[in-house]
Amino acid sequence: MRSPIHREIQMTTELIEPGLMVYQCPKSKGIWIPIYSYLEWLQKERAPIKPLPENYQPETVSDIDRPALICPESGSILTRYRVGHGLDFKIDHSYVSGGIWLDPGEWEALKSKGLHDHLTMIFTAQYQHKVRDEAAATRHRNFLEERLDANALSKMDEFCAWIKDHPERHLIVREVIDAAREL
């Protein structure tokens, strides 16, 4: 089987977990996980998750720098999916064969978040919607941190936490909006 990254290179078989056989590109060190191998592994015992060091970052490739990848099993173009949940990379998936391409370090990063045994859910519309919402919330928070000083941000956070479960929050919010209109 040829590597999606380096089409001229034949991949080798490797065990990345007991019972999980994958193909690895000797040059890029990325791995191809055939769906049948992954699903068989899910049904068996898996080794316990070992936490990664706090400063661990997978070796990811920028989307801009990388051309579309071709599925080594079907020859179709792989689709990229955001992982989210604190992981800032995308994984490639073949809609035709079901196989998954991971760049070096991504399997370990997925394991650190407990996502390694839920890979197929990453490719669902519901999961991707949550990832987009998470990214939008992060961008909004970054915007607030750029615009507000630490004291104002702290007071806003405190107010939001207080009002969240207040039984008359709708009345309070209306009053705040009315007061803001008068400014």
Steps between C-alpha positions, in 0.01 A plus 500: 500500500640841401526800732243781453775755570783346295329304222829344386557334840359164606367503858595237758270329749537598865323432829417833668301330775470134591270360233487817287687446172558810287712601203776752559679721250873453569576853380224715662432260793127557445267204538211359297239325713279267293146515635470121533817491714375786717154350554646159591731670750207690656333168584809371686673608819706816468798611704434771763551859388830653610491879546725707276733771630332839546711665230435224240407622150442260208708559186226640281520626144332828403196460272648763269823306456337167423322391183192280516586142593390191309362192676753218463217244487241658268684777316239758612587838650516506880283747691649700789315522832576727795563312823428778752482433875825689549675333207584743222541265205292318239492133408439359154224249427399300196125501447542209257723258696443638850876517562664773707832681448676645805815710489783423745400555861127528432415150632670584831321837516164330433578250776577783742143629457338155494397545137705212357220252561235734357666591170194431286290754692737778388366458146137564596315826432397528866860476621627747239222745598620488862859555388394808300306633802806443721722689254252788478483524880881508519519775235234701690687460829826609334318807361375590849848454649643737237235768555449490878751553777546222756282674762205549260533144373502366855188701594322386181584135574381537858174662387440232236559222753264668748220567253516159327285325759317800646121440491433857376789515249274607210378802696857592600631465143223723371588767755869481407414536130267795570771667711755448220266663247493815712879540482 
